[in-house]
């Protein structure tokens, strides 16, 4: 099995674990079903889907295409662009992506806490540290960080991790250090401030988000396919979807493959993972 395929499969498994845990019965609800979210922070999703892979190559695609997307969207001034991919190992196209990232200040990515040691340093995560884990949040012994060069180029980053038995982690602990989740990292950028982590809440400016003892929080679960417009990566890249479509939007860029899981959560229709991450971001931002 190639390292690329291995990384992708483990990432899918991690997302599946998070979603499975969200569905488990809990004393406190993992989510609230809602029909409307915050229109002040609209979110769109761009999928690296089958059509994109047919045109650009099988996943993981050359990273220069992510750079081209960032450059194409920049004139439209999206609020944020979130590249929800692991950039752990150097790949072709890194230089082009870094060059594109250096011209903007609104592109975020993810990193992850993992149980197994695959030899990656966490040194490049230092800029996103939010202090020592003195709150007994579940701790990951290892991480999947961006490469040092890409870590410097991205505006910010956050985790998409399950930390314990339920819900979505608003904070994640890796080797005793607390880091923001991707939704929290977006909120920090929106408010131009740094989150302060407490045992039972996270404070960002004047906003406080309650936490469970394991660092998770209750998020709003939207009806599948209703709130978030979705587009094909290759269609956006080719200009067949105008860049202006994403003006003032939070843009989530996700992989979408035939074997990507879907999940039954509170509605007759299944969710995909992109919608659930969008829901978590929207839940945090609705307080702003």
Secondary structure per residue as TSV (DSSP state, phi and psi in degrees):
chain	resnum	aa	ss	phi	psi
A	1	X	-	360.0	132.3
A	2	X	-	-70.8	153.5
A	3	X	H	-58.3	-36.4
A	4	X	H	-63.7	-46.0
A	5	X	H	-65.8	-40.1
A	6	X	H	-60.3	-45.5
A	7	X	H	-62.5	-42.2
A	8	X	H	-64.3	-44.9
A	9	X	H	-65.0	-39.0
A	10	X	H	-67.8	-37.2
A	11	X	H	-63.4	-42.5
A	12	X	H	-62.4	-42.1
A	13	X	H	-63.0	-40.3
A	14	X	H	-63.9	-42.6
A	15	X	H	-63.5	-40.9
A	16	X	H	-62.2	-40.0
A	17	X	H	-63.0	-45.2
A	18	X	H	-57.0	-47.1
A	19	X	H	-70.0	-36.4
A	20	X	H	-61.0	-43.0
A	21	X	H	-67.2	-34.6
A	22	X	H	-59.6	-33.3
A	23	X	H	-80.8	-11.7
A	24	X	S	-72.6	142.6
A	25	X	-	-61.7	136.4
A	26	X	-	-137.2	159.9
A	27	X	S	-62.1	-45.3
A	28	X	S	-103.1	141.5
A	29	X	-	-67.0	141.8
A	30	X	S	-77.5	-24.2
A	31	X	E	-153.2	162.8
A	32	X	E	-119.4	131.2
A	33	X	E	-78.2	132.5
A	34	X	-	-136.0	158.9
A	35	X	S	-111.2	-9.1
A	36	X	-	-148.0	136.1
A	37	X	-	-116.2	-165.8
A	38	X	-	-79.8	112.1
A	39	X	G	-77.2	-8.6
A	40	X	G	-75.0	-16.6
A	41	X	G	-131.2	69.5
A	42	X	-	-64.4	146.1
A	43	X	E	-122.8	134.8
A	44	X	E	-120.4	154.9
A	45	X	E	-118.7	133.5
A	46	X	E	-114.4	123.9
A	47	X	E	-103.6	129.0
A	48	X	E	-78.6	86.5
A	49	X	-	-98.4	-170.1
A	50	X	H	-61.6	-40.7
A	51	X	H	-63.1	-39.1
A	52	X	H	-65.7	-42.5
A	53	X	H	-67.9	-33.4
A	54	X	H	-64.8	-37.2
A	55	X	H	-84.5	-33.5
A	56	X	H	-112.1	-10.0
A	57	X	-	113.6	156.9
A	58	X	S	-63.5	151.5
A	59	X	S	-67.3	137.8
A	60	X	S	-79.6	129.6
A	61	X	-	-72.2	162.2
A	62	X	-	-57.0	132.5
A	63	X	T	-69.5	-14.7
A	64	X	H	-62.0	-26.8
A	65	X	H	-67.6	-33.0
A	66	X	H	-65.1	-39.6
A	67	X	H	-62.0	-40.9
A	68	X	H	-64.0	-37.3
A	69	X	H	-65.2	-46.3
A	70	X	H	-57.1	-44.3
A	71	X	H	-66.5	-39.9
A	72	X	H	-66.7	-39.1
A	73	X	H	-79.7	-22.8
A	74	X	H	-53.6	-45.1
A	75	X	T	-62.0	-25.3
A	76	X	T	-79.5	-10.2
A	77	X	-	56.0	59.7
A	78	X	-	-61.7	152.7
A	79	X	S	-64.3	-52.2
A	80	X	E	-146.9	152.6
A	81	X	E	-119.5	124.2
A	82	X	E	-112.4	111.3
A	83	X	E	-91.1	96.8
A	84	X	-	-87.8	74.1
A	85	X	S	-140.5	155.7
A	86	X	-	-87.9	128.4
A	87	X	-	-114.0	48.4
A	88	X	-	-74.0	-39.6
A	89	X	S	-110.2	148.7
A	90	X	-	-60.7	141.0
A	91	X	-	-141.8	162.8
A	92	X	T	-57.5	140.0
A	93	X	T	93.3	-4.3
A	94	X	H	-59.8	-42.3
A	95	X	H	-62.4	-41.1
A	96	X	H	-67.0	-39.1
A	97	X	H	-65.5	-45.2
A	98	X	H	-60.2	-41.8
A	99	X	H	-60.9	-41.9
A	100	X	H	-66.1	-41.4
A	101	X	H	-65.2	-31.0
A	102	X	T	-70.7	-13.2
A	103	X	T	-97.7	-0.9
A	104	X	-	-133.5	169.5
A	105	X	S	-136.2	35.1
A	106	X	-	-142.6	25.9
A	107	X	E	-114.7	124.4
A	108	X	E	-113.9	161.3
A	109	X	E	-140.7	-177.2
A	110	X	E	-112.5	156.0
A	111	X	E	-136.5	168.2
A	112	X	E	-138.5	150.7
A	113	X	E	-92.2	135.3
A	114	X	E	-135.7	155.0
A	115	X	S	-80.8	-23.1
A	116	X	S	-100.8	150.5
A	117	X	-	-91.9	116.5
A	118	X	-	-116.3	17.9
A	119	X	S	85.5	14.3
A	120	X	-	-91.3	140.5
A	121	X	-	-82.0	147.4
A	122	X	-	-99.9	8.3
A	123	X	G	-58.9	-37.4
A	124	X	G	-73.2	-6.2
A	125	X	G	-85.5	-5.3
A	126	X	G	-56.5	-36.4
A	127	X	G	-66.7	-17.8
A	128	X	G	-106.1	7.8
A	129	X	E	-65.8	140.4
A	130	X	E	-120.1	27.3
A	131	X	E	105.2	176.4
A	132	X	E	-74.7	149.4
A	133	X	-	-81.4	87.9
A	134	X	-	-100.1	13.4
A	135	X	S	-114.1	7.4
A	136	X	-	64.6	27.1
A	137	X	-	-65.2	143.3
A	138	X	-	-54.6	140.9
A	139	X	E	-118.4	134.7
A	140	X	E	-92.6	136.7
A	141	X	S	-80.3	-16.8
A	142	X	E	-141.8	170.5
A	143	X	E	-141.7	158.1
A	144	X	E	-110.7	93.4
A	145	X	-	-93.3	162.7
A	146	X	-	-64.5	161.0
A	147	X	-	-60.1	155.5
A	148	X	H	-54.6	-39.1
A	149	X	H	-67.6	-43.1
A	150	X	H	-73.0	-33.9
A	151	X	H	-59.3	-36.1
A	152	X	H	-72.2	-29.4
A	153	X	H	-84.4	-32.5
A	154	X	S	-70.4	146.8
A	155	X	S	-64.5	-43.1
A	156	X	E	-161.0	172.7
A	157	X	E	-154.2	159.4
A	158	X	E	-154.8	171.9
A	159	X	E	-95.9	154.5
A	160	X	-	-126.0	84.2
A	161	X	-	-135.0	146.1
A	162	X	-	-86.7	129.2
A	163	X	-	-103.7	-18.2
A	164	X	S	-158.5	-131.9
A	165	X	S	-90.2	-10.8
A	166	X	S	-163.1	156.1
A	167	X	S	76.4	-177.6
A	168	X	E	-101.8	130.6
A	169	X	E	-73.5	123.3
A	170	X	S	-82.7	-24.7
A	171	X	E	-134.7	153.7
A	172	X	E	-133.6	137.7
A	173	X	E	-103.9	129.9
A	174	X	E	-130.6	118.6
A	175	X	T	52.4	41.1
A	176	X	T	81.3	5.2
A	177	X	E	-115.2	137.8
A	178	X	E	-93.6	136.4
A	179	X	E	-128.3	155.2
A	180	X	E	-76.6	150.6
A	181	X	B	-72.8	168.9
A	182	X	H	-60.9	-44.4
A	183	X	H	-59.0	-40.0
A	184	X	H	-67.8	-37.4
A	185	X	H	-63.1	-38.0
A	186	X	H	-63.2	-44.4
A	187	X	H	-63.0	-40.5
A	188	X	H	-59.3	-42.2
A	189	X	H	-67.4	-40.0
A	190	X	H	-61.4	-40.5
A	191	X	H	-94.4	-2.7
A	192	X	T	53.3	45.9
A	193	X	S	-148.8	174.1
A	194	X	-	-109.9	136.7
A	195	X	-	-68.5	146.5
A	196	X	E	-111.3	122.5
A	197	X	E	-93.2	127.9
A	198	X	-	-117.8	170.9
A	199	X	S	-62.4	-37.4
A	200	X	S	-119.1	5.5
A	201	X	E	-164.0	162.5
A	202	X	E	-115.4	131.2
A	203	X	E	-111.7	126.9
A	204	X	E	-128.2	104.5
A	205	X	T	62.5	-124.2
A	206	X	T	-94.0	3.2
A	207	X	E	-95.5	134.8
A	208	X	E	-124.6	131.7
A	209	X	E	-116.1	119.3
A	210	X	E	-64.4	142.8
A	211	X	-	-117.7	150.3
A	212	X	-	-81.5	169.5
A	213	X	T	-59.8	-21.3
A	214	X	T	-94.2	6.6
A	215	X	S	88.8	3.4
A	216	X	E	-91.8	168.5
A	217	X	E	-144.0	164.6
A	218	X	-	-87.2	125.9
A	219	X	E	-114.9	160.6
A	220	X	E	-84.0	127.5
A	221	X	E	-104.9	114.7
A	222	X	-	-85.5	165.7
A	223	X	-	-72.5	131.6
A	224	X	T	-56.5	137.1
A	225	X	T	74.2	10.3
A	226	X	T	-106.2	-38.6
A	227	X	S	-100.7	-24.1
A	228	X	-	-117.4	110.3
A	229	X	E	-59.9	142.2
A	230	X	E	-127.6	143.2
A	231	X	E	-138.2	155.9
A	232	X	E	-83.1	134.2
A	233	X	H	-52.7	-47.6
A	234	X	H	-67.7	-31.5
A	235	X	H	-68.0	-39.3
A	236	X	H	-68.4	-44.2
A	237	X	H	-62.3	-36.5
A	238	X	T	-80.7	-5.3
A	239	X	T	84.3	5.2
A	240	X	S	-76.1	-17.4
A	241	X	S	-110.3	113.8
A	242	X	-	-59.6	141.5
A	243	X	G	-58.7	-30.8
A	244	X	G	-61.5	-19.2
A	245	X	G	-56.1	-29.1
A	246	X	G	-103.7	12.0
A	247	X	T	-59.7	129.0
A	248	X	T	61.8	18.9
A	249	X	-	-98.9	152.6
A	250	X	E	-87.9	121.5
A	251	X	E	-110.6	116.7
A	252	X	E	-98.1	127.4
A	253	X	E	-111.6	119.0
A	254	X	E	-128.5	155.3
A	255	X	E	-84.0	143.6
A	256	X	-	-138.4	107.0
A	257	X	-	-118.7	162.6
A	258	X	T	-58.1	-30.2
A	259	X	T	-93.9	6.4
A	260	X	-	-67.1	134.2
A	261	X	-	-73.2	151.8
A	262	X	E	-120.3	160.4
A	263	X	E	-140.1	139.0
A	264	X	-	-92.6	108.9
A	265	X	-	-138.2	91.1
A	266	X	S	79.6	-9.4
A	267	X	S	-132.5	157.7
A	268	X	S	-62.4	-33.4
A	269	X	S	-88.1	148.1
A	270	X	-	-78.1	155.3
A	271	X	E	-97.4	155.1
A	272	X	E	-104.7	168.2
A	273	X	H	-63.6	-34.2
A	274	X	H	-61.2	-41.7
A	275	X	H	-64.0	-36.9
A	276	X	H	-69.9	-38.9
A	277	X	H	-66.1	-39.9
A	278	X	H	-59.5	-41.8
A	279	X	H	-61.0	-41.5
A	280	X	H	-66.3	-40.1
A	281	X	H	-64.1	-44.4
A	282	X	H	-65.9	-35.0
A	283	X	H	-61.2	-44.2
A	284	X	H	-69.6	-43.1
A	285	X	H	-72.7	-19.2
A	286	X	T	-65.4	-18.1
A	287	X	T	-79.5	-11.8
A	288	X	-	-88.5	360.0
